[in-house]
């Protein structure tokens, strides 16, 4: 009485498996492309920073970007050019008076 045969559900299962594999393969390609682009941008930034002489480590200077460097950004309006220097503290130096 079974006119579909013993393997009738196998076709539907294979179609579902193929759709899952297709979507998974596309997701894998997008992820690998993202990793490649992220690495390329990071390497490009590192190369640009090396060629310009910049580093990731903060340099000493004022509180604003580029403080004390040629071509640096000027301080914001109302901001002093550099923070006031603290008095030297060391052995034998009396603490500052609060008079």
C-alpha positions as CSV (number, residue, x, y, z in Angstrom):
1,X,0.0,0.0,0.0
2,X,3.0,2.4,0.5
3,X,3.2,4.0,-2.9
4,X,6.1,6.4,-1.9
5,X,8.7,3.7,-1.0
6,X,10.8,3.1,2.0
7,X,13.1,6.1,1.4
8,X,10.4,8.8,0.9
9,X,11.5,10.9,3.9
10,X,15.2,10.8,2.8
11,X,14.6,13.4,0.1
12,X,13.1,15.9,2.5
13,X,15.9,15.3,5.0
14,X,18.6,15.8,2.4
15,X,17.0,19.0,1.2
16,X,17.1,20.3,4.8
17,X,20.7,19.2,5.3
18,X,21.7,20.9,2.1
19,X,20.0,24.1,3.0
20,X,21.7,24.1,6.4
21,X,25.1,23.4,4.8
22,X,24.5,26.2,2.2
23,X,23.7,28.8,4.9
24,X,26.5,27.6,7.1
25,X,29.0,27.9,4.2
26,X,27.9,31.4,3.5
27,X,28.2,32.3,7.1
28,X,31.7,30.8,7.2
29,X,32.7,32.8,4.1
30,X,31.4,36.1,5.7
31,X,33.2,35.3,9.0
32,X,36.6,34.5,7.3
33,X,36.2,37.7,5.1
34,X,35.6,39.7,8.3
35,X,38.8,38.2,9.9
36,X,40.8,39.0,6.8
37,X,39.6,42.6,6.6
38,X,40.1,43.1,10.3
39,X,43.7,41.9,10.1
40,X,44.4,44.0,7.0
41,X,43.0,47.2,8.7
42,X,45.1,46.5,11.9
43,X,48.3,45.9,9.9
44,X,47.6,49.0,7.8
45,X,47.2,51.1,11.0
46,X,50.3,49.7,12.5
47,X,52.3,50.4,9.3
48,X,50.9,53.9,9.1
49,X,51.8,54.6,12.7
50,X,55.3,53.2,12.2
51,X,55.8,55.4,9.1
52,X,54.5,58.5,10.9
53,X,56.6,57.8,14.0
54,X,53.6,57.4,16.3
55,X,53.3,54.6,18.9
56,X,50.5,53.1,21.0
57,X,52.2,54.1,24.2
58,X,51.1,57.5,25.6
59,X,53.7,60.1,25.4
60,X,54.3,62.7,28.1
61,X,52.5,66.0,27.6
62,X,49.4,67.9,28.4
63,X,45.9,66.6,29.0
64,X,44.8,67.2,25.4
65,X,45.8,65.2,22.3
66,X,49.0,66.3,20.7
67,X,50.1,68.4,23.6
68,X,53.7,69.7,23.3
69,X,54.3,68.2,19.9
70,X,54.8,70.0,16.5
71,X,51.4,70.2,14.8
72,X,49.6,69.2,18.0
73,X,46.1,70.3,18.8
74,X,45.9,73.6,20.8
75,X,44.3,73.5,24.2
76,X,40.5,74.0,24.4
77,X,39.3,77.5,25.2
78,X,39.7,78.3,28.8
79,X,42.1,75.5,29.4
80,X,45.6,76.2,30.5
81,X,48.3,75.1,28.1
82,X,49.8,72.6,30.6
83,X,48.6,71.4,34.0
84,X,50.4,73.2,36.9
85,X,53.5,71.3,38.0
86,X,53.4,69.9,41.5
87,X,56.2,71.1,43.8
88,X,59.1,68.6,44.0
89,X,58.6,66.0,46.8
90,X,61.6,64.1,48.0
91,X,63.7,63.3,51.0
92,X,64.4,66.4,53.0
93,X,61.8,68.5,51.2
94,X,59.3,70.0,53.6
95,X,55.6,69.6,52.6
96,X,54.0,72.6,51.0
97,X,52.5,75.1,53.5
98,X,48.7,75.6,53.5
99,X,48.8,79.2,54.8
